[in-house]
Amino acid sequence: MAFELPDLPYAYDALEPYMSAETLEFHHDKHHNAYVTKGNELLQGSGLEGKSLEEIVKGSYGSNQGLFNNAGQHFNHLHFWNWMKPNGGGKKLPERLQKAVDSDLGGYDKFREDFVNAGVGQFGSGWAWVAVKNGKLEIMKTPNGENPLVHGATPILGCDVWEHSYYIDYRNRRPDYLNAWVDHLINWEYVEELYSKAV
């Protein structure tokens, strides 16, 4: 299956003031587009043509680094755009998801603190995650384009902490970006949808 760049599910300026139109234009139109273009190039002759994106990510992990980097980032970004929405974030979680956050992650406030800390503590480029592993929610962090799929887990929420995700708006203030992201941008309905599929 060829990788394709999706349209954003909202206007470029829809996430302001927490994420600027300029950031989204660079991040989506340039960075994500580059993963798609390079990923399609590296997919040819890899033996993984015709597989699903998840299969390509898992199949290239540890064996085809270039393809893995681009396929992983394509997977991550397909979800990243949907993990955000205007007027999102905060404590308004769907009931089923709230119960899982309470039982597995120690409640919303503990989740928020641990998730932000995972993103702040990821050295260099990478991602902070909430994933389902063995039926339970877990907070994880990964370097570069890696994601929980290659660690036997299913990601249901991920925040991109590569500098291109926040530098235009926040400069080097990664904690401010993560706090704003959790408080104002998370699309909890989409997280709940992925959670329902994962369990």
C-alpha positions, -999 to 999 in steps of 0.1 A, spaced: 0 0 0 14 34 -9 17 60 18 -5 90 13 -5 124 30 -39 130 45 -56 165 46 -56 180 81 -90 174 98 -93 212 106 -81 245 92 -44 255 96 -53 282 121 -79 261 140 -55 252 169 -43 287 177 -31 301 200 -17 267 212 -4 256 178 1 282 151 -9 279 114 28 284 106 37 253 127 10 232 111 20 242 76 56 233 82 48 202 102 21 187 79 30 201 45 68 197 48 78 172 75 49 147 72 50 150 34 87 141 34 81 109 55 54 99 29 76 106 -1 107 89 13 87 61 28 72 53 -6 106 53 -22 121 30 5 91 6 4 100 -4 -32 119 -36 -31 117 -39 7 95 -71 5 69 -53 26 49 -38 -4 12 -45 -1 13 -49 37 -7 -27 60 11 3 76 12 -14 110 28 -45 94 53 -23 75 62 -5 108 67 -38 127 83 -56 98 110 -30 92 118 -24 129 154 -36 135 159 -47 99 154 -17 76 161 15 95 154 40 68 120 25 59 112 21 96 120 58 104 97 70 76 69 44 80 69 49 118 67 87 115 39 84 89 19 61 113 26 85 142 15 116 123 -16 101 107 -28 98 143 -12 129 156 -34 152 135 -65 134 149 -52 134 185 -58 172 184 -89 193 179 -100 229 185 -112 234 221 -99 200 231 -79 188 261 -87 191 298 -106 167 320 -136 161 297 -128 124 290 -155 100 278 -167 78 307 -151 45 296 -118 61 291 -120 80 324 -125 47 342 -94 32 326 -73 63 334 -85 61 370 -78 24 374 -46 21 353 -29 55 355 -40 68 390 -65 93 378 -64 124 355 -40 145 375 -15 117 378 -19 109 341 -13 145 332 18 148 353 33 115 341 25 121 305 40 156 305 71 143 323 75 115 297 75 141 270 99 165 288 122 136 298 125 122 263 160 132 254 163 147 219 135 139 194 107 115 201 72 109 214 52 106 247 25 80 246 -5 64 263 -7 29 250 -27 -3 258 -5 -32 268 -19 -65 281 -53 -48 284 -40 -19 306 -31 17 299 6 26 302 25 58 297 56 53 275 81 74 257 101 65 226 130 81 206 128 94 171 100 77 150 96 47 173 62 39 187 45 14 211 36 -9 182 72 -23 182 70 -29 220 39 -50 219 15 -22 227 -12 -2 209 -8 36 210 -40 54 218 -25 89 224 8 104 213 24 138 215 52 147 191 81 162 210 104 167 180 114 204 179 96 210 146 64 203 165 67 232 188 98 254 182 81 281 161 56 287 189 74 278 221 111 280 211 129 257 236 101 256 262 90 220 257 72 218 291 50 248 281 41 231 248 32 198 265 11 215 291 -8 235 265 -12 204 243 -27 183 272 -49 212 285 -62 226 252 -57 203 222 -63 166 230 -92 150 211 -105 127 238 -132 112 215 -105 99 191 -85 85 220 -116 67 233 -123 53 198 -87 39 196 -90 26 232 -122 7 224 -106 -10 194 -74 -18 214 -93 -36 242 
